[in-house]
Amino acid sequence: MARKYSIAHLTWLPWTPAEMIYNTHLLGYDYVSLRTISQGLPGEVNHDISNGSELFKLTEQALKDTGMRINDIELAKIDENTTEIKKYEPHLEAAAKLGVKNVITNIWTPDKAFYTEKFGELCDLAAKYGISVNLEFVTWAEVKDLKSARELLAAVKRENALILLDTLHFYRSHVTPAELKDTPKELFKTIHICDAGGEIPTDKESLVHTGRAERLYVGEGAIDIAGIVKNLNDDVVLCVEMPHVKRVSRIGAVEHARRTLETAKEYFKAHGIE
């Protein structure tokens, strides 16, 4: 079975969902992974497709024109301000209409009792729309490694709760191969793939910078991405998430997106993964 590839919106966030679909379809991707829930970050483009917006209609048409599918949407984050999980319902409802089966979340509050409750609520809300909640552990977040992610899933006991593994955070959060092998493979449906240098920064600013603006092509850095992928099921979607601001400024977003896919396929083929 040929591996399926998606591309995370963060790779080039300025593209609208429709632009992402049309452009990456021409480049040979199987899926797109869209950021349709804005984080309110400085300079962030809002790609909200809920409430029957024109953006929704354009996205729906792009899917029909290309035959592409949306693997997941993000980011239904949980922080100290997430008192009403229902605020995410319009986003989940719109996503479900487009055939989306996954939403990504992160945890950004140290209040364990609070985030456990809200994560459970998010799983219940998503289940109404046939959507699974993929908990991504992030090196500079509160749930920052595989161990804490598994603990949260064990606490809520929801059938639609999954873990999204990102190779950057896997490496920088010091997750071991033994931990991965000990984790049930069915908990992983998507993996974010990118590479990075061997040195792990100790300050948050540097960690964030790499994650959002300087991820390397697969095979360029020190992460044993093949070793990680070989411990997952063959049907896990390989989602390239490789924002690199300087590269895009030099070669353009389309060429950068092409290279993220090309280099990934070359790397995996060289490591016996196709």
C-alpha positions, -999 to 999 in steps of 0.1 A, spaced: 0 0 0 14 33 -10 19 58 18 -5 88 19 8 123 22 -8 154 36 5 189 40 0 210 71 -13 245 66 15 259 87 39 250 59 26 281 42 -3 296 62 -11 326 40 -27 303 14 -65 301 17 -79 266 21 -89 266 -16 -54 277 -27 -39 250 -5 -61 224 -21 -55 235 -57 -18 240 -54 -9 209 -35 -32 187 -57 -10 197 -86 21 188 -66 9 153 -59 -4 154 -23 -32 131 -12 -47 153 15 -45 188 31 -45 196 68 -61 230 73 -58 256 101 -94 267 100 -95 277 137 -76 309 142 -52 312 171 -53 350 172 -16 353 167 -1 386 155 -3 387 117 -22 354 115 -46 350 85 -80 338 96 -92 309 75 -125 303 93 -148 282 71 -177 280 95 -212 295 93 -217 289 56 -191 315 47 -178 322 12 -146 306 22 -165 274 30 -180 274 -5 -147 280 -22 -131 252 -1 -160 228 -9 -156 236 -46 -119 230 -46 -124 196 -30 -149 187 -58 -126 200 -85 -96 181 -74 -108 150 -56 -86 160 -27 -96 154 9 -90 172 42 -72 150 67 -77 172 97 -83 207 109 -67 226 137 -63 240 163 -90 235 190 -65 244 217 -73 241 254 -59 269 276 -70 289 307 -95 308 285 -112 277 271 -142 277 294 -167 269 267 -157 240 245 -189 246 225 -172 276 208 -155 250 186 -188 235 174 -193 257 143 -158 247 132 -164 210 138 -198 212 121 -183 229 90 -154 204 89 -178 174 91 -198 187 61 -165 186 42 -158 150 52 -131 158 78 -126 130 104 -99 146 126 -93 177 147 -60 186 164 -57 200 200 -29 211 223 -28 218 260 -17 253 272 -27 254 308 -10 238 339 -44 231 356 -45 194 351 -80 189 364 -93 217 342 -76 205 310 -86 169 316 -123 180 319 -121 202 288 -103 176 267 -131 151 276 -157 177 266 -139 183 233 -139 146 226 -176 144 233 -184 173 211 -163 160 182 -180 126 185 -213 142 176 -198 149 142 -179 116 137 -146 134 144 -116 121 164 -96 144 186 -58 142 180 -38 154 210 -5 168 198 21 170 225 43 202 220 77 207 235 69 241 250 32 233 259 19 218 292 14 183 277 48 182 262 57 145 257 43 111 249 40 100 285 18 130 295 -3 126 264 -10 89 272 -18 99 308 -45 123 295 -60 98 272 -61 72 300 -78 97 322 -107 106 298 -112 72 283 -129 84 251 -129 61 221 -123 90 197 -92 103 215 -59 99 196 -23 111 197 -8 131 170 30 126 169 52 154 155 88 143 148 101 177 159 84 175 193 92 138 196 129 145 193 130 177 214 108 163 241 133 134 245 107 107 238 125 73 235 120 46 209 110 23 238 82 46 248 69 46 212 70 8 209 51 5 242 23 27 229 -6 11 211 -3 18 174 -40 24 169 -36 56 188 -17 72 159 -36 81 126 -14 110 115 22 120 120 37 155 114 71 150 97 100 174 95 136 175 105 158 196 127 194 200 138 208 178 166 211 205 192 180 211 213 175 247 224 169 253 261 149 285 258 113 287 247 119 314 221 143 293 201 120 262 204 91 283 191 111 298 163 121 264 149 86 251 152 69 279 134 95 293 110 126 270 104 118 233 101 141 213 78 133 190 50 131 153 59 167 139 59 184 172 64 188 170 101 194 147 130 160 132 137 156 94 131 123 99 112 124 65 95 129 48 129 98 66 142 76 58 111 86 22 111 71 19 146 37 31 133 10 14 112 15 16 74 -18 35 70 -7 64 92 -10 96 71 24 113 67 17 150 70 46 173 61 47 203 84 77 224 74 73 261 77 105 278 67 102 315 62 136 322 46 132 294 21 98 306 10 112 341 5 139 327 -18 121 300 -38 84 307 -33 57 288 -15 48 264 -44 84 253 -49 89 249 -12 57 228 -9 70 207 -38 103 201 -22 88 191 11 70 163 -6 98 153 -30 125 151 -3 102 132 21 94 106 -6 131 102 -15 141 98 21 115 72 29 123 53 -3 160 52 7 149 38 41 126 11 27 94 29 34 71 35 4 
